[in-house]
Amino acid sequence: MLLAASFPPAPLGFLAWFAFVPLLVVLQRRLDAGSSLRATFALGYAFGFMFYLIGTSWIARLSNVAITVPWLKYPAWIAAAAYLALFAGLATVLTAWLVRRSGLSLTVCFPVAYLLAEELRASGELGFPWFQPGYTQHAYPPLIQIASLGSVTLVTLWILVVNVLLWRAFGGGARVGAAAIVKQRTSTPRLRPLAMAGAALAVLLPWFWGSHALRAAPKHTGIPVALVQGNIPGAIKWAGTHQQAILDTFLRLTAQATDTSPKPGIVIWPETATGSYLRRQLDQTLAVVGLAARTGVPIFTGYADYRLDSLGRVLNQNAAGAFAPDGATEPSYAKRHLVPFGERMPFQRLMPALGRIELGQAEWTAGQGPVLFPSALGPFACLICFESIFPSLARADVHAGARWLVNITNDEWFGDSPALYQHAAMAVFRAVENHVPLARCANTGLTLLVDANGRIVERLPVFRTAVLIAPLPAPGIPTAYARLGDWPGVLALVAGLALAAGVTRGARR
């Protein structure tokens, strides 16, 4: 419950600093009692199930308009919590096994095991890094600067280390086993002040370093960017009978945005903004291109799209692209990482028959690789909705040459639930990790502009028709994460293998 409360929208990220301490206390007792690995798995699973049941409660509040089979959201909520809890169970059983294998305490083994479980949870077609503990710190700009060194994964590792240090500082780890009780009675009290000092330094040093990084960050800004929050209700957007009215809303807001001084360098609309095949419907394409030509400002938007494969089959895609003043509508970008069960049934490459199961999924076809878009503000790349929670995608875009990122989304189906704020908070980390500004345009919110250090420069209120116009912040210097990638995950894997091999036990002998 502490860990769930530390996530947005409540500004209680500091709860994550000690949210794992109760788990560590009980896990240590189980180890002292010689409990089986099954029992330690059950402990972690219970912890994870309660955490994810609270955290994913917004699934039960999803808009019925966005779900073809509305009643499925209730069993989906329980199933999501039950599935995600498997990784918490894996973390505790792996911790217990590493403790017994290596002879070291939870102080070393728990951060390694939990981080490995989080890396696995974020991987593959079912990857879902939502609720990674590092995201709890989004409201503390000085602390999240360490994401520039090793992504949100490093922030998660930092939280785990703070937790084990506080656990040790307040008496945790007093016993490692029956044979060590006498030795621990004399040695543990001496370690408590050290653990307390270590926990204090673990918080203060990143905070001071991050504060210095913020003061040293580039202050200048560039050409304005305009983000259009259309606030189109799902019942209207997906009815199929209001396409012209929706398009007229976006055209009107765009005309207002371009009638300002200084004029924005680009206007951005959200994911599937008009609910139509905008680039394939000639009348709509001409209307958008015509406005871009009259104002001299390109319009970047998300839209449903399709293409034909080599066999002539139609492949539908969740796409985005720019409508330039000269009439160009290329290049077009297709979403690379699709939402499992929502946008595509997973594992179809292994079992194509899975695509015939109807759970209301859109059955989009995934795009291939980053796409760079030229602009007066510098080249940029696009992350569509769910893609903003995957650090590797933004890193690939920056490696391809993007100097700023655009995140378009339609979070209307979340309603005014915590998911709306959690999704936006995760996008902030993509800016910090790569030191590039990020413009996030959402249909109903949160629409915001983020600088290269993760500070929100401007934002719009949710569920309000409005336009955000602000100068695009400058990019920063290249980051260690952009160069090295997910090295904390690799480090955890190496450490886990070393512990599993009993290297430390042999060294101590």
Solvent accessible surface area in square Angstrom, and as a share of the most:
residue,aa,sasa,rsa
1,M,157,0.70
2,L,65,0.32
3,L,2,0.01
4,A,14,0.11
5,A,42,0.33
6,S,1,0.01
7,F,8,0.03
8,P,7,0.05
9,P,77,0.48
10,A,40,0.31
11,P,101,0.63
12,L,62,0.31
13,G,4,0.04
14,F,81,0.34
15,L,25,0.12
16,A,0,0.00
17,W,51,0.18
18,F,75,0.31
19,A,5,0.04
20,F,0,0.00
21,V,32,0.18
22,P,71,0.44
23,L,8,0.04
24,L,0,0.00
25,V,50,0.29
26,V,49,0.28
27,L,0,0.00
28,Q,16,0.07
29,R,152,0.56
30,R,80,0.29
31,L,18,0.09
32,D,38,0.20
33,A,83,0.65
34,G,57,0.55
35,S,23,0.15
36,S,64,0.42
37,L,68,0.34
38,R,203,0.74
39,A,31,0.24
40,T,0,0.00
41,F,68,0.28
42,A,55,0.42
43,L,24,0.12
44,G,0,0.00
45,Y,58,0.22
46,A,62,0.48
47,F,42,0.18
48,G,0,0.00
49,F,60,0.25
50,M,93,0.42
51,F,4,0.02
52,Y,3,0.01
53,L,39,0.19
54,I,71,0.36
55,G,8,0.08
56,T,1,0.00
57,S,37,0.24
58,W,15,0.05
59,I,23,0.12
60,A,18,0.14
61,R,135,0.49
62,L,15,0.07
63,S,27,0.18
64,N,86,0.44
65,V,72,0.41
66,A,45,0.35
67,I,31,0.16
68,T,96,0.56
69,V,35,0.20
70,P,52,0.33
71,W,162,0.57
72,L,41,0.21
73,K,18,0.08
74,Y,115,0.44
75,P,63,0.40
76,A,44,0.34
77,W,64,0.22
78,I,81,0.41
79,A,58,0.45
80,A,26,0.20
81,A,0,0.00
82,A,33,0.26
83,Y,78,0.30
84,L,5,0.03
85,A,0,0.00
86,L,83,0.41
87,F,22,0.09
88,A,4,0.03
89,G,0,0.00
90,L,60,0.30
91,A,0,0.00
92,T,1,0.00
93,V,29,0.17
94,L,41,0.21
95,T,0,0.00
96,A,0,0.00
97,W,104,0.36
98,L,2,0.01
99,V,13,0.07
100,R,97,0.36
101,R,115,0.42
102,S,0,0.00
103,G,19,0.19
104,L,41,0.20
105,S,21,0.13
106,L,1,0.01
107,T,32,0.19
108,V,66,0.38
109,C,0,0.00
110,F,0,0.00
111,P,8,0.05
112,V,18,0.10
113,A,0,0.00
114,Y,6,0.02
115,L,1,0.00
116,L,34,0.17
117,A,2,0.02
118,E,7,0.03
119,E,45,0.20
120,L,100,0.50
121,R,3,0.01
122,A,28,0.22
123,S,65,0.42
124,G,57,0.55
125,E,59,0.26
126,L,47,0.23
127,G,0,0.00
128,F,37,0.16
129,P,4,0.02
130,W,7,0.03
131,F,2,0.01
132,Q,8,0.04
133,P,1,0.01
134,G,0,0.00
135,Y,4,0.01
136,T,2,0.01
137,Q,0,0.00
138,H,45,0.20
139,A,49,0.38
140,Y,41,0.15
141,P,40,0.25
142,P,17,0.11
143,L,0,0.00
144,I,0,0.00
145,Q,2,0.01
146,I,15,0.08
147,A,0,0.00
148,S,7,0.04
149,L,67,0.33
150,G,0,0.00
151,S,1,0.01
152,V,1,0.00
153,T,6,0.04
154,L,25,0.13
155,V,0,0.00
156,T,0,0.00
157,L,34,0.17
158,W,23,0.08
159,I,0,0.00
160,L,0,0.00
161,V,55,0.31
162,V,1,0.00
163,N,0,0.00
164,V,2,0.01
165,L,35,0.17
166,L,32,0.16
167,W,4,0.01
168,R,30,0.11
169,A,10,0.08
170,F,148,0.62
171,G,20,0.19
172,G,9,0.09
173,G,3,0.02
174,A,39,0.30
175,R,111,0.40
176,V,52,0.30
177,G,23,0.22
178,A,90,0.69
179,A,113,0.87
180,A,28,0.22
181,I,43,0.22
182,V,114,0.65
183,K,142,0.60
184,Q,28,0.13
185,R,173,0.63
186,T,84,0.49
187,S,30,0.19
188,T,3,0.02
189,P,69,0.44
190,R,178,0.65
191,L,72,0.36
192,R,94,0.34
193,P,86,0.54
194,L,121,0.60
195,A,8,0.06
196,M,79,0.35
197,A,50,0.39
198,G,22,0.21
199,A,4,0.03
200,A,46,0.36
201,L,95,0.47
202,A,20,0.15
203,V,25,0.14
204,L,85,0.42
205,L,110,0.55
206,P,19,0.12
207,W,89,0.31
208,F,129,0.54
209,W,104,0.36
210,G,0,0.00
211,S,22,0.14
212,H,107,0.48
213,A,24,0.18
214,L,20,0.10
215,R,162,0.59
216,A,73,0.56
217,A,10,0.08
218,P,55,0.35
219,K,138,0.59
220,H,126,0.56
221,T,78,0.45
222,G,43,0.41
223,I,70,0.36
224,P,14,0.09
225,V,0,0.00
226,A,0,0.00
227,L,0,0.00
228,V,0,0.00
229,Q,0,0.00
230,G,2,0.02
231,N,38,0.19
232,I,12,0.06
233,P,67,0.42
234,G,2,0.02
235,A,65,0.50
236,I,69,0.35
237,K,3,0.01
238,W,115,0.40
239,A,53,0.41
240,G,49,0.47
241,T,110,0.64
242,H,76,0.34
243,Q,48,0.21
244,Q,98,0.44
245,A,62,0.48
246,I,4,0.02
247,L,1,0.00
248,D,66,0.34
249,T,28,0.16
250,F,0,0.00
251,L,31,0.16
252,R,121,0.44
253,L,10,0.05
254,T,1,0.00
255,A,42,0.32
256,Q,101,0.45
257,A,2,0.02
258,T,7,0.04
259,D,122,0.63
260,T,55,0.32
261,S,112,0.72
262,P,94,0.59
263,K,97,0.41
264,P,3,0.02
265,G,11,0.11
266,I,2,0.01
267,V,0,0.00
268,I,0,0.00
269,W,0,0.00
270,P,0,0.00
271,E,11,0.05
272,T,9,0.05
273,A,0,0.00
274,T,1,0.01
275,G,18,0.18
276,S,3,0.02
277,Y,75,0.28
278,L,0,0.00
279,R,39,0.14
280,R,102,0.37
281,Q,53,0.24
282,L,128,0.64
283,D,94,0.48
284,Q,5,0.02
285,T,19,0.11
286,L,109,0.54
287,A,35,0.27
288,V,0,0.00
289,V,23,0.13
290,G,21,0.21
291,L,9,0.05
292,A,0,0.00
293,A,55,0.43
294,R,178,0.65
295,T,27,0.16
296,G,48,0.46
297,V,4,0.02
298,P,29,0.18
299,I,1,0.00
300,F,0,0.00
301,T,0,0.00
302,G,0,0.00
303,Y,1,0.00
304,A,11,0.08
305,D,5,0.02
306,Y,79,0.30
307,R,99,0.36
308,L,110,0.55
309,D,28,0.15
310,S,117,0.76
311,L,132,0.65
312,G,48,0.46
313,R,145,0.53
314,V,89,0.51
315,L,39,0.20
316,N,52,0.27
317,Q,15,0.07
318,N,3,0.02
319,A,2,0.01
320,A,0,0.00
321,G,1,0.01
322,A,22,0.17
323,F,1,0.00
324,A,24,0.18
325,P,46,0.29
326,D,123,0.64
327,G,35,0.34
328,A,44,0.34
329,T,27,0.16
330,E,116,0.52
331,P,51,0.32
332,S,31,0.20
333,Y,2,0.01
334,A,15,0.11
335,K,1,0.00
336,R,31,0.11
337,H,41,0.18
338,L,18,0.09
339,V,31,0.18
340,P,24,0.15
341,F,99,0.41
342,G,37,0.36
343,E,19,0.08
344,R,75,0.27
345,M,10,0.04
346,P,7,0.04
347,F,80,0.33
348,Q,21,0.09
349,R,202,0.74
350,L,144,0.71
351,M,113,0.50
352,P,100,0.63
353,A,48,0.37
354,L,37,0.19
355,G,22,0.21
356,R,193,0.71
357,I,81,0.41
358,E,117,0.52
359,L,71,0.36
360,G,23,0.22
361,Q,14,0.06
362,A,54,0.42
363,E,50,0.22
364,W,37,0.13
365,T,28,0.16
366,A,31,0.24
367,G,10,0.10
368,Q,159,0.71
369,G,32,0.31
370,P,53,0.33
371,V,33,0.19
372,L,61,0.30
373,F,3,0.01
374,P,111,0.70
375,S,28,0.18
376,A,73,0.57
377,L,26,0.13
378,G,20,0.19
379,P,50,0.32
380,F,1,0.00
381,A,1,0.01
382,C,1,0.01
383,L,0,0.00
384,I,0,0.00
385,C,11,0.06
386,F,11,0.05
387,E,0,0.00
388,S,0,0.00
389,I,0,0.00
390,F,14,0.06
391,P,24,0.15
392,S,73,0.47
393,L,27,0.13
394,A,0,0.00
395,R,60,0.22
396,A,39,0.30
397,D,0,0.00
398,V,28,0.16
399,H,116,0.52
400,A,48,0.37
401,G,32,0.31
402,A,1,0.01
403,R,106,0.39
404,W,1,0.00
405,L,0,0.00
406,V,0,0.00
407,N,0,0.00
408,I,0,0.00
409,T,0,0.00
410,N,13,0.07
411,D,0,0.00
412,E,27,0.12
413,W,68,0.24
414,F,6,0.03
415,G,25,0.24
416,D,86,0.45
417,S,2,0.01
418,P,36,0.23
419,A,0,0.00
420,L,0,0.00
421,Y,53,0.20
422,Q,10,0.05
423,H,2,0.01
424,A,3,0.02
425,A,6,0.04
426,M,3,0.01
427,A,0,0.00
428,V,5,0.03
429,F,0,0.00
430,R,0,0.00
431,A,0,0.00
432,V,0,0.00
433,E,0,0.00
434,N,4,0.02
435,H,28,0.12
436,V,1,0.01
437,P,1,0.00
438,L,0,0.00
439,A,0,0.00
440,R,0,0.00
441,C,0,0.00
442,A,0,0.00
443,N,0,0.00
444,T,2,0.01
445,G,0,0.00
446,L,7,0.04
447,T,0,0.00
448,L,2,0.01
449,L,0,0.00
450,V,0,0.00
451,D,17,0.09
452,A,3,0.02
453,N,8,0.04
454,G,5,0.05
455,R,72,0.26
456,I,74,0.38
457,V,67,0.39
458,E,80,0.36
459,R,123,0.45
460,L,20,0.10
461,P,63,0.39
462,V,36,0.21
463,F,77,0.32
464,R,139,0.51
465,T,60,0.35
466,A,22,0.17
467,V,37,0.22
468,L,8,0.04
469,I,66,0.33
470,A,5,0.04
471,P,58,0.36
472,L,11,0.05
473,P,11,0.07
474,A,11,0.09
475,P,42,0.27
476,G,15,0.14
477,I,132,0.67
478,P,95,0.60
479,T,4,0.03
480,A,21,0.16
481,Y,5,0.02
482,A,9,0.07
483,R,148,0.54
484,L,117,0.58
485,G,5,0.05
486,D,53,0.28
487,W,84,0.29
488,P,0,0.00
489,G,7,0.07
490,V,92,0.53
491,L,94,0.47
492,A,5,0.04
493,L,92,0.46
494,V,88,0.51
495,A,32,0.25
496,G,7,0.06
497,L,112,0.56
498,A,37,0.29
499,L,9,0.04
500,A,21,0.16
501,A,67,0.52
502,G,15,0.14
503,V,88,0.51
504,T,37,0.22
505,R,82,0.30
506,G,47,0.45
507,A,84,0.65
508,R,158,0.58
509,R,219,0.80
